[in-house]
């Protein structure tokens, strides 16, 4: 019988690994396959090579399986920084952003990342950077708006006086 081969095997291997990492159930199944291979006589290094993991990761799986059985392979809490804002606070912030900054005592007409960062520190005691606040706008469904230039509201006489070119009808220098 002819050996089957997958076209673009290296690319497909990476795609399959990404798909496995996409869901908790897939990651659990992946760990089960690793344990099955170790139980079948493969070394942790061989299993790691086959599954695209590090040898240390496979060793962790085996130890957790020996200690806690199948429950040891289940997806646990992932380490990481806890969110600075909970869902209830995010809803409140969304309501705050629907009001004008002037309603909160700020001199600006429009919200921006810097102002939101200040507002969060003042009202909620949350310290978020400007860039994180810009992401927060998008997460809450807000779009960026640019403020209108001050010149649009300027005095027409002051604008004429400021212009470098002579008004129509007048020639340049005598």
C-alpha positions in Angstrom: 0.0 0.0 0.0 1.2 3.5 -0.9 2.2 5.8 1.9 -0.1 8.8 2.3 1.4 12.3 2.7 -0.1 15.6 3.6 0.7 18.4 1.2 2.5 21.3 2.9 3.0 19.1 6.0 5.0 21.6 8.1 2.4 24.3 7.6 -0.4 21.9 8.3 1.3 20.7 11.5 1.4 24.2 12.8 -2.2 24.8 11.8 -3.3 21.6 13.7 -1.3 22.7 16.8 -3.0 26.1 16.7 -6.4 24.4 16.4 -5.6 22.2 19.4 -4.7 25.2 21.5 -7.9 27.0 20.5 -10.3 25.2 23.0 -10.1 23.7 26.5 -11.5 20.4 25.2 -8.9 20.1 22.5 -6.1 20.9 25.0 -7.5 18.2 27.3 -7.6 15.7 24.5 -4.1 16.6 23.5 -2.9 15.9 27.0 -4.8 12.5 27.0 -3.0 11.6 23.8 0.3 12.4 25.4 -0.4 10.2 28.4 -1.6 7.4 26.2 1.7 7.5 24.3 3.7 7.5 27.6 1.6 4.6 28.8 2.4 2.8 25.5 6.1 3.0 26.2 7.2 6.2 24.5 9.6 8.4 26.5 8.5 12.0 27.5 11.1 13.3 25.0 9.6 11.2 22.1 6.1 12.2 23.0 7.1 15.9 23.2 8.7 15.5 19.7 5.6 13.9 18.3 3.1 16.4 19.8 5.2 19.5 19.3 5.6 20.2 23.1 8.6 20.5 25.3 9.8 17.5 27.2 9.1 19.4 30.5 5.5 20.0 29.5 4.9 16.3 28.9 6.6 15.5 32.3 4.2 17.9 34.0 1.2 16.2 32.3 2.4 12.8 33.6 3.0 14.0 37.1 -0.4 15.7 37.2 -2.0 12.6 35.9 -0.3 10.4 38.5 -1.3 12.7 41.3 -4.9 13.6 40.3 -5.9 11.2 37.5 -8.0 12.6 34.7 -8.9 15.7 36.7 -5.2 16.6 36.7 -5.3 17.0 32.9 -8.4 19.2 32.9 -7.9 22.9 32.2 -7.3 24.8 35.4 -7.1 28.4 36.2 -4.5 30.1 34.1 -1.9 32.3 35.8 -1.9 35.9 34.9 -2.8 39.4 36.0 -6.3 39.7 37.2 -8.4 42.3 35.2 -8.3 45.8 36.6 -12.0 46.3 35.9 -14.8 43.9 36.5 -17.9 43.7 34.2 -20.1 45.9 36.4 -17.5 48.6 36.5 -17.1 48.4 32.7 -20.8 49.0 32.3 -20.5 52.0 34.6 -17.6 53.4 32.5 -19.7 52.9 29.4 -22.4 55.1 31.0 -19.8 57.7 32.0 -18.5 57.8 28.4 -22.0 58.5 27.1 -22.0 61.7 29.0 -19.9 64.7 28.1 -16.6 65.1 29.9 -17.8 68.6 30.9 -20.6 66.8 32.9 -17.8 65.4 35.0 -16.1 68.7 35.5 -13.4 68.4 32.8 -12.6 71.2 30.4 -12.5 69.0 27.3 -15.5 68.4 25.0 -14.5 64.9 23.8 -13.1 61.8 25.6 -9.6 60.6 24.7 -7.3 58.0 26.2 -5.5 60.5 28.4 -8.7 61.9 29.9 -10.2 58.5 30.4 -7.1 57.3 32.2 -7.4 60.3 34.5 -11.1 59.7 35.0 -10.6 56.0 35.9 -8.0 56.9 38.5 -10.2 59.6 40.0 -13.5 57.9 40.0 -12.7 54.2 40.2 -9.1 54.1 41.6 -8.0 52.1 38.6 -4.7 53.0 37.0 -4.8 52.2 33.3 -2.4 53.6 30.7 -3.5 55.8 27.9 -3.1 53.0 25.3 -5.1 50.6 27.4 -7.8 53.2 27.7 -7.9 53.6 23.9 -8.4 49.8 23.7 -11.2 50.2 26.3 -13.0 52.6 24.0 -13.1 50.0 21.2 -14.1 47.3 23.6 -17.1 49.3 24.8 -18.2 50.1 21.3 -17.0 53.7 20.9 -15.3 55.1 17.9 -12.6 57.7 17.8 -13.7 61.3 16.9 -11.3 64.1 16.3 -12.1 67.5 17.9 -12.9 70.3 15.6 -10.1 72.7 15.1 -10.4 76.0 17.1 -9.9 78.0 13.8 -13.3 76.8 12.6 -14.9 78.9 15.4 -12.5 81.8 15.1 -13.4 85.4 14.5 -13.5 86.1 10.7 -11.8 89.5 11.1 -8.9 87.9 13.1 -8.6 85.2 10.3 -8.3 87.9 7.6 -5.7 89.8 9.5 -3.7 86.6 10.0 -3.6 85.6 6.3 -0.3 86.0 4.5 -1.9 86.6 1.1 -3.5 89.9 0.1 -7.2 90.0 -0.4 -8.6 89.8 -3.9 -8.4 93.1 -5.8 -5.2 94.3 -4.1 -1.9 93.9 -5.8 1.2 92.7 -4.1 3.8 95.1 -2.9 4.1 98.5 -4.6 
